[in-house]
Amino acid sequence: MFFSTTPDVVASWWASNLAGGVPLVQAGEFWYFLLNGVEFGFHPADPIRNPIGGSPVVYLSTADLENTRESLLILGCSMHRGPLIVDDSRRICQMIDPFGNTFGLDGP
């Protein structure tokens, strides 16, 4: 996921220049496209949690977001954002590992 004050503009640039013009999908203020099964997401920047120029957040798929999240909290991770409902069958959250790296979980 990339963060920007204009996620639609950034998404369009990446879709055109990296992905050869693949179609964009809008979900509220979030934009994304799929390239060979990989989702590239573009989200409004947050100056505290996800500033412009911050590293992209890698999302790991899980069959059980809640249990995976709880297990990672026990292992020393902390919550960064969410869980958020993306649609009727999908939730995401962002966590910080014990070393300060932000990553996401994506699952039902």
Secondary structure as UniProt FT lines:
FT   STRAND          2..4
FT   HELIX           7..17
FT   STRAND          25..27
FT   TURN            28..29
FT   STRAND          30..35
FT   TURN            36..37
FT   STRAND          38..44
FT   TURN            47..49
FT   TURN            52..53
FT   STRAND          58..61
FT   HELIX           65..74
FT   TURN            75..76
FT   STRAND          78..87
FT   TURN            88..89
FT   STRAND          90..96
FT   TURN            98..99
FT   STRAND          102..107
//
